[in-house]
């Protein structure tokens, strides 16, 4: 018999995932791992998400662009209380593209020491580790977006030393893109990171070595963060060295300040002002061209960003940000900015639940 209508053919994969995510809390409440008499053994996933629609106006060309920069959904929780964790993060619309970002498990070996395996960000840098709802500006810094935006498949360990403010991380990863897990290689990626807090100041440093193609590069990072009352200030610097003099070393840097105060403006309860200076020298991703030579992917440039944000922050952690930024870019003489990389005004809404 020929079937003329199949309703399942009209249901897309994202729809199926979305329904599954919505039903997860309902089904999870019926699942228990351990003794029925122990309420702490119940399996309750925590679900959160961030949606970032924005409008950009590139003042140098007069062009406009609407986009959904992120539509992220995360699921995480414990399999065994405080001992076995899991985390999954997917972006359903990263500028129109669906991306699986993170999925890993983490096991507590002893107090403060954990082992992690899966796909996740390399433990290196501070700016690259901000979640989408924790950004201070609509556009990420060059340092966090162009230089050290690395996710890989591998394993890592972390140790928060008890009774101290010192935390250590180190990991080993495949050198290839997360788009393909089928590669074999003798070249691995290594990374490490250390953070130490002194009152209102947090100091972070790190090192990574990565060989994405034929040329290995080594990177070092240093960051200082200061938070006091309504003020936040951060400065970060990265140095990238290419082995065999395949490309001249690259430098990237960023410093920003944020002032946040409580207000009563309709539904909004916070108002903040931001300013940032960031930049980079000529940088290569170390991916060779057809002639086997690595080249400059990102030309040297600097940028000044100023902005303001109206926020509604609920007691349960959910929030809404209404943000307005202006980017002023400075390229070296003779460099024509790529489309979307020039001076622009950006306004966005950030929904976090």
Secondary structure, DSSP 8 states (H G I E B T S, - for coil): ---S--GGGG--HHHHHHHHHHHHHHHHTT-B-S-TT-GGGB---EEEEEEEEEEEEETTTTEEEEEEEEEEEEEEEEEETTTEEEEEEEEEEETTEEEEEEEEEEEEEETTEEEEEEEEE-S--SGGG--GGG-SSSS--HIIIIIS--EEEEEEEEEE-TTSSEEEEEEEEESS-TT------S-EEEEEEEEEEETTEEEEEEEEEE-SSS--EEEEEEEEEEEETTEEEEEEEEEEEEGGGSS--EEEEEEEEEEEEEEEETTEEEEEEEEEEEEE-SB------TTS----SB--EEEEEEEEEEEEE-TTS-EEEEEEEEEEEEE-TT----TT-SSEEEEEEEEE-
